[in-house]
Amino acid sequence: MSMQSLPRLPMTTHLKQLEIEGVQINIEWGKFITGSSFFVPCLDNRAVVTHIIMVAKSFDMKVQCRARVENGMWGVRAWRVA
């Protein structure tokens, strides 16, 4: 199946790109429910944590972030908390 034949997902007002170390990452913040998480591979974890928290606050969300190694990659996992 080619990329052109894939259905496009509807845009949401809760879509905001994170730019981490020159790489753009799309997070669908509207689908980021309490208890869910995402992982961002990176080297500069402090800057990534700060950026994730700042964007989450713009959507009135609380997140908890931890620097960790997953599948051999260093990065940050962010969980949405109540």
Secondary structure, 3 states (H helix, E strand, C coil): CCHHHCCCCCCCCCEEEEEECCEEEEEEHHHCCCCCEEEEECCCHHHHHHHHHHHHHHCCCEEEEEEEEECCEEEEEEEEEC
